[in-house]
Amino acid sequence: MMATVESLNPNTTPEDRSGLMAALAFFGLPPAALGGWLIWNLRQQHERSLEDLADQQEQRFLQLLQDQKGDLTVLQFATATQMSLEESKVYLDEKAQQLNASFDVSDNGAVVYRFPL
């Protein structure tokens, strides 16, 4: 930052300016490039971990459907996936639309998703 400020100073000679620009290129660009690469790398890792989590949820969902013979409640899914009840309901609603599931209400008031197998 100091090199940038000094290079903009009108009292700085052209020889000093070239030295300042060399210092800026040597001390400024590599750390900036490294920081940019680290941020990009962390973002890629985060995106991969989100994809892995989605794949795991999908596998748990399919396994539960198989185990429960196509009938699934929000509570069963939330317990198996350790998701909140609200997140589980949203997930099951989306899957029900994708897979043309039907809904029934049990005697105790729980919604039972009936997925065709």
BALUMDREN-76146 format. One record per residue: residue in three letters; x negated, y, z of N, C-alpha, C in turn. Coordinates in nm, 2 decimals. Layout:
N
+------+--------+---------+--------+---------+----------+--------+--------+---------+--------+
! resn ! n_east ! n_north !   n_up ! ca_east ! ca_north !  ca_up ! c_east ! c_north !   c_up !
+------+--------+---------+--------+---------+----------+--------+--------+---------+--------+
!  ALA !      X !       Y !      Z !       X !        Y !      Z !      X !       Y !      Z !
...
+------+--------+---------+--------+---------+----------+--------+--------+---------+--------+
This chain:
117
+------+--------+---------+--------+---------+----------+--------+--------+---------+--------+
! resn ! n_east ! n_north !   n_up ! ca_east ! ca_north !  ca_up ! c_east ! c_north !   c_up !
+------+--------+---------+--------+---------+----------+--------+--------+---------+--------+
!  MET !  -0.08 !   -0.12 !   0.00 !    0.00 !     0.00 !   0.00 !  -0.09 !    0.13 !   0.00 !
!  MET !  -0.19 !    0.12 !   0.07 !   -0.29 !     0.23 !   0.08 !  -0.35 !    0.26 !  -0.06 !
!  ALA !  -0.38 !    0.16 !  -0.13 !   -0.44 !     0.17 !  -0.26 !  -0.34 !    0.24 !  -0.36 !
!  THR !  -0.21 !    0.21 !  -0.35 !   -0.11 !     0.27 !  -0.43 !  -0.09 !    0.41 !  -0.40 !
!  VAL !  -0.09 !    0.45 !  -0.27 !   -0.08 !     0.59 !  -0.23 !  -0.20 !    0.67 !  -0.28 !
!  GLU !  -0.32 !    0.62 !  -0.26 !   -0.44 !     0.69 !  -0.30 !  -0.45 !    0.70 !  -0.45 !
!  SER !  -0.40 !    0.60 !  -0.52 !   -0.41 !     0.61 !  -0.67 !  -0.31 !    0.72 !  -0.72 !
!  LEU !  -0.21 !    0.75 !  -0.65 !   -0.12 !     0.86 !  -0.69 !  -0.16 !    1.00 !  -0.64 !
!  ASN !  -0.26 !    1.00 !  -0.56 !   -0.31 !     1.13 !  -0.51 !  -0.38 !    1.21 !  -0.62 !
!  PRO !  -0.34 !    1.33 !  -0.65 !   -0.40 !     1.41 !  -0.76 !  -0.55 !    1.44 !  -0.74 !
!  ASN !  -0.60 !    1.44 !  -0.62 !   -0.74 !     1.47 !  -0.59 !  -0.83 !    1.34 !  -0.61 !
!  THR !  -0.77 !    1.23 !  -0.64 !   -0.85 !     1.11 !  -0.66 !  -0.92 !    1.11 !  -0.80 !
!  THR !  -1.05 !    1.08 !  -0.81 !   -1.12 !     1.08 !  -0.93 !  -1.08 !    0.95 !  -1.01 !
!  PRO !  -1.10 !    0.96 !  -1.14 !   -1.07 !     0.84 !  -1.22 !  -1.16 !    0.71 !  -1.18 !
!  GLU !  -1.28 !    0.74 !  -1.14 !   -1.36 !     0.62 !  -1.09 !  -1.30 !    0.56 !  -0.97 !
!  ASP !  -1.26 !    0.65 !  -0.88 !   -1.20 !     0.60 !  -0.75 !  -1.07 !    0.53 !  -0.78 !
!  ARG !  -1.00 !    0.58 !  -0.88 !   -0.87 !     0.52 !  -0.92 !  -0.89 !    0.38 !  -0.97 !
!  SER !  -0.99 !    0.36 !  -1.05 !   -1.01 !     0.23 !  -1.11 !  -1.05 !    0.13 !  -1.00 !
!  GLY !  -1.13 !    0.18 !  -0.90 !   -1.16 !     0.09 !  -0.79 !  -1.04 !    0.06 !  -0.70 !
!  LEU !  -0.96 !    0.16 !  -0.68 !   -0.83 !     0.13 !  -0.61 !  -0.74 !    0.03 !  -0.68 !
!  MET !  -0.73 !    0.05 !  -0.81 !   -0.65 !    -0.05 !  -0.89 !  -0.71 !   -0.19 !  -0.88 !
!  ALA !  -0.84 !   -0.20 !  -0.89 !   -0.90 !    -0.33 !  -0.87 !  -0.87 !   -0.39 !  -0.74 !
!  ALA !  -0.88 !   -0.31 !  -0.63 !   -0.85 !    -0.36 !  -0.50 !  -0.70 !   -0.40 !  -0.49 !
!  LEU !  -0.62 !   -0.32 !  -0.55 !   -0.47 !    -0.35 !  -0.55 !  -0.45 !   -0.48 !  -0.62 !
!  ALA !  -0.51 !   -0.50 !  -0.73 !   -0.50 !    -0.63 !  -0.81 !  -0.55 !   -0.75 !  -0.73 !
!  PHE !  -0.66 !   -0.72 !  -0.66 !   -0.73 !    -0.83 !  -0.59 !  -0.65 !   -0.87 !  -0.46 !
!  PHE !  -0.62 !   -0.76 !  -0.38 !   -0.55 !    -0.78 !  -0.25 !  -0.40 !   -0.78 !  -0.25 !
!  GLY !  -0.34 !   -0.72 !  -0.36 !   -0.20 !    -0.71 !  -0.36 !  -0.13 !   -0.82 !  -0.44 !
!  LEU !  -0.18 !   -0.85 !  -0.56 !   -0.11 !    -0.94 !  -0.64 !  -0.11 !   -1.09 !  -0.59 !
!  PRO !  -0.22 !   -1.14 !  -0.55 !   -0.21 !    -1.28 !  -0.50 !  -0.12 !   -1.30 !  -0.38 !
!  PRO !  -0.12 !   -1.22 !  -0.28 !   -0.02 !    -1.24 !  -0.17 !   0.12 !   -1.22 !  -0.22 !
!  ALA !   0.15 !   -1.13 !  -0.31 !    0.28 !    -1.11 !  -0.36 !   0.33 !   -1.24 !  -0.44 !
!  ALA !   0.24 !   -1.29 !  -0.52 !    0.27 !    -1.41 !  -0.60 !   0.29 !   -1.53 !  -0.51 !
!  LEU !   0.20 !   -1.54 !  -0.41 !    0.22 !    -1.65 !  -0.31 !   0.35 !   -1.64 !  -0.24 !
!  GLY !   0.39 !   -1.52 !  -0.20 !    0.51 !    -1.50 !  -0.13 !   0.63 !   -1.53 !  -0.22 !
!  GLY !   0.63 !   -1.49 !  -0.34 !    0.73 !    -1.52 !  -0.44 !   0.75 !   -1.67 !  -0.46 !
!  TRP !   0.63 !   -1.74 !  -0.47 !    0.63 !    -1.88 !  -0.49 !   0.69 !   -1.95 !  -0.37 !
!  LEU !   0.65 !   -1.91 !  -0.25 !    0.71 !    -1.97 !  -0.13 !   0.86 !   -1.96 !  -0.12 !
!  ILE !   0.91 !   -1.84 !  -0.15 !    1.05 !    -1.81 !  -0.15 !   1.12 !   -1.90 !  -0.25 !
!  TRP !   1.07 !   -1.91 !  -0.37 !    1.13 !    -1.99 !  -0.47 !   1.13 !   -2.14 !  -0.43 !
!  ASN !   1.02 !   -2.19 !  -0.37 !    1.00 !    -2.33 !  -0.33 !   1.10 !   -2.36 !  -0.21 !
!  LEU !   1.12 !   -2.27 !  -0.12 !    1.21 !    -2.29 !  -0.01 !   1.36 !   -2.29 !  -0.06 !
!  ARG !   1.39 !   -2.21 !  -0.16 !    1.52 !    -2.21 !  -0.21 !   1.55 !   -2.34 !  -0.29 !
!  GLN !   1.45 !   -2.39 !  -0.36 !    1.47 !    -2.52 !  -0.43 !   1.49 !   -2.63 !  -0.33 !
!  GLN !   1.41 !   -2.63 !  -0.22 !    1.43 !    -2.74 !  -0.12 !   1.57 !   -2.73 !  -0.06 !
!  HIS !   1.62 !   -2.61 !  -0.03 !    1.75 !    -2.59 !   0.03 !   1.86 !   -2.64 !  -0.07 !
!  GLU !   1.84 !   -2.61 !  -0.19 !    1.94 !    -2.66 !  -0.29 !   1.94 !   -2.81 !  -0.30 !
!  ARG !   1.82 !   -2.87 !  -0.30 !    1.81 !    -3.02 !  -0.30 !   1.88 !   -3.08 !  -0.18 !
!  SER !   1.85 !   -3.02 !  -0.06 !    1.91 !    -3.07 !   0.06 !   2.06 !   -3.06 !   0.06 !
!  LEU !   2.12 !   -2.96 !   0.00 !    2.26 !    -2.94 !  -0.01 !   2.32 !   -3.05 !  -0.11 !
!  GLU !   2.25 !   -3.07 !  -0.21 !    2.29 !    -3.18 !  -0.31 !   2.29 !   -3.32 !  -0.24 !
!  ASP !   2.18 !   -3.34 !  -0.16 !    2.17 !    -3.47 !  -0.09 !   2.29 !   -3.48 !   0.01 !
!  LEU !   2.32 !   -3.38 !   0.08 !    2.43 !    -3.38 !   0.17 !   2.56 !   -3.41 !   0.10 !
!  ALA !   2.58 !   -3.35 !  -0.01 !    2.71 !    -3.37 !  -0.09 !   2.71 !   -3.52 !  -0.14 !
!  ASP !   2.60 !   -3.57 !  -0.18 !    2.60 !    -3.71 !  -0.22 !   2.63 !   -3.80 !  -0.10 !
!  GLN !   2.57 !   -3.77 !   0.01 !    2.60 !    -3.85 !   0.13 !   2.75 !   -3.85 !   0.17 !
!  GLN !   2.81 !   -3.73 !   0.16 !    2.95 !    -3.72 !   0.19 !   3.03 !   -3.80 !   0.10 !
!  GLU !   3.00 !   -3.79 !  -0.03 !    3.07 !    -3.87 !  -0.13 !   3.06 !   -4.02 !  -0.11 !
!  GLN !   2.94 !   -4.06 !  -0.07 !    2.92 !    -4.21 !  -0.04 !   3.00 !   -4.25 !   0.09 !
!  ARG !   3.00 !   -4.16 !   0.19 !    3.08 !    -4.19 !   0.31 !   3.23 !   -4.20 !   0.27 !
!  PHE !   3.27 !   -4.10 !   0.19 !    3.41 !    -4.10 !   0.15 !   3.45 !   -4.22 !   0.08 !
!  LEU !   3.37 !   -4.27 !  -0.02 !    3.40 !    -4.39 !  -0.09 !   3.40 !   -4.51 !  -0.01 !
!  GLN !   3.31 !   -4.52 !   0.09 !    3.30 !    -4.63 !   0.18 !   3.42 !   -4.64 !   0.27 !
!  LEU !   3.46 !   -4.52 !   0.32 !    3.58 !    -4.51 !   0.40 !   3.71 !   -4.56 !   0.32 !
!  LEU !   3.72 !   -4.51 !   0.20 !    3.83 !    -4.55 !   0.12 !   3.84 !   -4.70 !   0.10 !
!  GLN !   3.72 !   -4.76 !   0.08 !    3.72 !    -4.90 !   0.06 !   3.75 !   -4.97 !   0.20 !
!  ASP !   3.70 !   -4.93 !   0.31 !    3.73 !    -4.99 !   0.44 !   3.87 !   -4.97 !   0.48 !
!  GLN !   3.93 !   -4.86 !   0.45 !    4.07 !    -4.83 !   0.49 !   4.17 !   -4.87 !   0.38 !
!  LYS !   4.13 !   -4.93 !   0.28 !    4.21 !    -4.97 !   0.17 !   4.29 !   -4.86 !   0.10 !
!  GLY !   4.22 !   -4.74 !   0.09 !    4.28 !    -4.63 !   0.02 !   4.36 !   -4.53 !   0.11 !
!  ASP !   4.39 !   -4.57 !   0.23 !    4.46 !    -4.48 !   0.33 !   4.36 !   -4.41 !   0.42 !
!  LEU !   4.37 !   -4.28 !   0.43 !    4.27 !    -4.21 !   0.50 !   4.33 !   -4.08 !   0.57 !
!  THR !   4.30 !   -4.06 !   0.69 !    4.34 !    -3.94 !   0.76 !   4.23 !   -3.84 !   0.78 !
!  VAL !   4.26 !   -3.72 !   0.81 !    4.16 !    -3.62 !   0.83 !   4.08 !   -3.65 !   0.95 !
!  LEU !   4.14 !   -3.70 !   1.05 !    4.06 !    -3.74 !   1.17 !   3.96 !   -3.85 !   1.15 !
!  GLN !   4.00 !   -3.95 !   1.07 !    3.91 !    -4.06 !   1.04 !   3.79 !   -4.01 !   0.96 !
!  PHE !   3.82 !   -3.92 !   0.86 !    3.71 !    -3.87 !   0.78 !   3.62 !   -3.78 !   0.86 !
!  ALA !   3.68 !   -3.69 !   0.94 !    3.60 !    -3.60 !   1.03 !   3.51 !   -3.68 !   1.12 !
!  THR !   3.56 !   -3.79 !   1.18 !    3.49 !    -3.87 !   1.27 !   3.37 !   -3.94 !   1.20 !
!  ALA !   3.40 !   -3.99 !   1.08 !    3.29 !    -4.06 !   1.01 !   3.18 !   -3.97 !   0.96 !
!  THR !   3.22 !   -3.85 !   0.92 !    3.12 !    -3.77 !   0.85 !   3.07 !   -3.66 !   0.95 !
!  GLN !   3.12 !   -3.65 !   1.07 !    3.08 !    -3.55 !   1.16 !   3.11 !   -3.40 !   1.11 !
!  MET !   3.21 !   -3.39 !   1.02 !    3.25 !    -3.26 !   0.98 !   3.36 !   -3.21 !   1.07 !
!  SER !   3.38 !   -3.08 !   1.06 !    3.49 !    -3.02 !   1.14 !   3.63 !   -3.07 !   1.08 !
!  LEU !   3.73 !   -3.06 !   1.16 !    3.86 !    -3.10 !   1.10 !   3.90 !   -3.02 !   0.98 !
!  GLU !   3.88 !   -2.89 !   0.99 !    3.91 !    -2.80 !   0.88 !   3.83 !   -2.83 !   0.75 !
!  GLU !   3.70 !   -2.85 !   0.77 !    3.62 !    -2.89 !   0.65 !   3.66 !   -3.02 !   0.59 !
!  SER !   3.70 !   -3.12 !   0.68 !    3.75 !    -3.25 !   0.64 !   3.88 !   -3.24 !   0.56 !
!  LYS !   3.97 !   -3.15 !   0.61 !    4.09 !    -3.13 !   0.54 !   4.07 !   -3.07 !   0.40 !
!  VAL !   3.99 !   -2.97 !   0.39 !    3.96 !    -2.91 !   0.26 !   3.90 !   -3.01 !   0.17 !
!  TYR !   3.80 !   -3.09 !   0.22 !    3.74 !    -3.19 !   0.14 !   3.84 !   -3.29 !   0.09 !
!  LEU !   3.92 !   -3.34 !   0.18 !    4.02 !    -3.44 !   0.14 !   4.13 !   -3.39 !   0.04 !
!  ASP !   4.16 !   -3.26 !   0.06 !    4.26 !    -3.20 !  -0.03 !   4.20 !   -3.19 !  -0.17 !
!  GLU !   4.07 !   -3.16 !  -0.18 !    4.01 !    -3.15 !  -0.31 !   4.00 !   -3.29 !  -0.38 !
!  LYS !   3.96 !   -3.39 !  -0.30 !    3.95 !    -3.52 !  -0.35 !   4.09 !   -3.58 !  -0.39 !
!  ALA !   4.19 !   -3.54 !  -0.31 !    4.32 !    -3.59 !  -0.34 !   4.37 !   -3.53 !  -0.48 !
!  GLN !   4.34 !   -3.41 !  -0.51 !    4.37 !    -3.35 !  -0.64 !   4.29 !   -3.42 !  -0.75 !
!  GLN !   4.17 !   -3.44 !  -0.73 !    4.08 !    -3.50 !  -0.83 !   4.13 !   -3.64 !  -0.86 !
!  LEU !   4.17 !   -3.72 !  -0.76 !    4.20 !    -3.86 !  -0.77 !   4.35 !   -3.89 !  -0.77 !
!  ASN !   4.43 !   -3.79 !  -0.78 !    4.58 !    -3.81 !  -0.78 !   4.63 !   -3.89 !  -0.67 !
!  ALA !   4.59 !   -3.85 !  -0.55 !    4.63 !    -3.92 !  -0.43 !   4.77 !   -3.87 !  -0.39 !
!  SER !   4.84 !   -3.95 !  -0.31 !    4.97 !    -3.91 !  -0.26 !   4.95 !   -3.88 !  -0.11 !
!  PHE !   5.05 !   -3.82 !  -0.05 !    5.05 !    -3.79 !   0.09 !   5.17 !   -3.85 !   0.17 !
!  ASP !   5.14 !   -3.89 !   0.28 !    5.25 !    -3.94 !   0.37 !   5.23 !   -3.88 !   0.51 !
!  VAL !   5.33 !   -3.86 !   0.59 !    5.32 !    -3.82 !   0.72 !   5.35 !   -3.93 !   0.81 !
!  SER !   5.26 !   -3.97 !   0.91 !    5.28 !    -4.08 !   1.00 !   5.38 !   -4.04 !   1.11 !
!  ASP !   5.41 !   -4.14 !   1.19 !    5.51 !    -4.11 !   1.30 !   5.46 !   -4.01 !   1.40 !
!  ASN !   5.32 !   -4.00 !   1.42 !    5.27 !    -3.90 !   1.51 !   5.24 !   -3.77 !   1.45 !
!  GLY !   5.27 !   -3.75 !   1.32 !    5.26 !    -3.62 !   1.25 !   5.13 !   -3.61 !   1.17 !
!  ALA !   5.05 !   -3.71 !   1.17 !    4.92 !    -3.70 !   1.10 !   4.95 !   -3.72 !   0.95 !
!  VAL !   4.88 !   -3.64 !   0.87 !    4.89 !    -3.66 !   0.72 !   4.79 !   -3.77 !   0.68 !
!  VAL !   4.85 !   -3.87 !   0.60 !    4.78 !    -3.98 !   0.55 !   4.76 !   -3.97 !   0.40 !
!  TYR !   4.64 !   -3.96 !   0.36 !    4.61 !    -3.95 !   0.22 !   4.61 !   -4.09 !   0.16 !
!  ARG !   4.68 !   -4.12 !   0.06 !    4.69 !    -4.25 !   0.00 !   4.62 !   -4.24 !  -0.14 !
!  PHE !   4.50 !   -4.29 !  -0.15 !    4.42 !    -4.29 !  -0.27 !   4.45 !   -4.42 !  -0.35 !
!  PRO !   4.47 !   -4.41 !  -0.48 !    4.48 !    -4.53 !  -0.56 !   4.35 !   -4.60 !  -0.57 !
!  LEU !   4.34 !   -4.73 !  -0.55 !    4.22 !    -4.80 !  -0.56 !   4.21 !   -4.87 !  -0.69 !
+------+--------+---------+--------+---------+----------+--------+--------+---------+--------+
